């Protein structure tokens, strides 16, 4: 039985590492680690195991990145995000980027 426990622990650690990599890849360097988020589809979740285990691993991966991670399931998708308070200068930068993206989308439709 201990071998099964060890195998489960290694699988879990591998899942945490995988999720941490996905979360890290989603970060924009100019936001200095803030505004982190990850959305996993139902297909992604099927490949990763039981939802409760994926959520737990995602929270651990987020903590490794310095996040205050939160998870929510909506329509068979898992949303993981950083719930820390964002410094004002980062918030302004992100708001400007969002406005620019909306403007660019609207211009492309003209």
C-alpha positions as CSV (number, residue, x, y, z in Angstrom):
1,X,0.0,0.0,0.0
2,X,2.8,2.6,0.6
3,X,3.8,2.2,-3.0
4,X,0.4,3.4,-4.1
5,X,0.6,6.4,-1.7
6,X,4.0,7.2,-3.2
7,X,2.6,6.9,-6.8
8,X,-0.4,9.1,-5.9
9,X,2.0,11.7,-4.3
10,X,4.2,11.8,-7.4
11,X,1.1,12.1,-9.7
12,X,-0.1,15.0,-7.6
13,X,3.3,16.8,-7.6
14,X,3.5,16.3,-11.4
15,X,0.0,17.9,-11.8
16,X,1.0,20.8,-9.6
17,X,4.1,21.3,-11.7
18,X,2.1,21.2,-14.9
19,X,-0.5,23.7,-13.6
20,X,2.2,26.0,-12.3
21,X,3.8,26.0,-15.8
22,X,0.5,26.9,-17.4
23,X,-0.2,29.6,-14.9
24,X,3.3,31.0,-15.3
25,X,2.9,31.1,-19.0
26,X,-0.3,33.1,-18.7
27,X,1.4,35.9,-16.8
28,X,2.3,39.1,-18.6
29,X,5.8,40.3,-17.3
30,X,4.6,43.9,-17.4
31,X,2.0,43.1,-14.7
32,X,4.8,41.8,-12.3
33,X,3.0,38.6,-11.4
34,X,-0.4,40.1,-10.9
35,X,-3.6,39.4,-12.9
36,X,-2.8,35.7,-13.1
37,X,-5.5,33.4,-14.4
38,X,-6.0,30.0,-16.0
39,X,-9.1,28.5,-17.6
40,X,-9.2,24.8,-18.1
41,X,-11.9,23.3,-20.4
42,X,-13.8,20.1,-19.7
43,X,-11.3,18.3,-22.0
44,X,-8.3,19.6,-20.1
45,X,-9.9,18.5,-16.8
46,X,-10.6,15.0,-18.1
47,X,-6.9,14.5,-18.8
48,X,-5.9,15.7,-15.4
49,X,-8.0,13.6,-13.1
50,X,-10.7,14.2,-10.5
51,X,-11.9,17.8,-10.2
52,X,-11.3,18.0,-6.5
53,X,-7.7,17.0,-7.0
54,X,-7.2,19.4,-9.9
55,X,-8.6,22.3,-7.8
56,X,-6.4,21.4,-4.9
57,X,-3.3,21.2,-7.2
58,X,-4.2,24.5,-8.9
59,X,-4.4,26.3,-5.5
60,X,-1.0,24.9,-4.5
61,X,0.5,25.9,-7.9
62,X,-0.9,29.4,-7.5
63,X,0.6,29.7,-4.0
64,X,4.0,28.7,-5.4
65,X,3.6,31.7,-7.7
66,X,2.8,34.0,-4.9
67,X,-0.9,34.2,-5.8
68,X,-3.9,34.1,-3.5
69,X,-5.5,31.5,-5.7
70,X,-9.3,31.0,-6.0
71,X,-11.0,28.4,-8.1
72,X,-14.5,28.3,-9.6
73,X,-16.3,25.8,-11.8
74,X,-18.6,27.2,-14.5
75,X,-20.2,25.1,-17.2
76,X,-17.6,22.3,-16.9
77,X,-14.7,24.7,-17.0
78,X,-12.3,25.4,-14.1
79,X,-11.3,29.0,-13.6
80,X,-8.3,29.7,-11.5
81,X,-7.3,33.2,-10.7
82,X,-5.1,35.3,-8.4
83,X,-7.3,37.2,-5.9
84,X,-4.6,39.5,-4.4
85,X,-5.2,43.2,-4.3
86,X,-3.5,44.7,-7.4
87,X,-1.3,47.7,-7.0
88,X,-2.8,50.8,-8.6
89,X,-0.1,51.2,-11.2
90,X,-0.5,47.6,-12.4
91,X,-4.3,48.0,-12.4
92,X,-4.1,51.2,-14.5
93,X,-1.7,49.5,-16.9
94,X,-4.1,46.5,-17.3
95,X,-7.1,48.7,-17.7
96,X,-5.3,50.6,-20.5
97,X,-4.3,47.4,-22.2
98,X,-8.0,46.2,-22.0
99,X,-9.2,49.4,-23.5
100,X,-6.6,49.2,-26.3
101,X,-7.7,45.6,-27.0
102,X,-11.4,46.6,-27.2
103,X,-10.5,49.6,-29.5
104,X,-8.5,47.4,-31.8
105,X,-11.4,44.9,-32.0
106,X,-13.9,47.6,-32.8
107,X,-11.6,49.1,-35.5
108,X,-11.2,45.6,-37.0
109,X,-15.0,45.3,-37.4
110,X,-15.3,48.6,-39.3
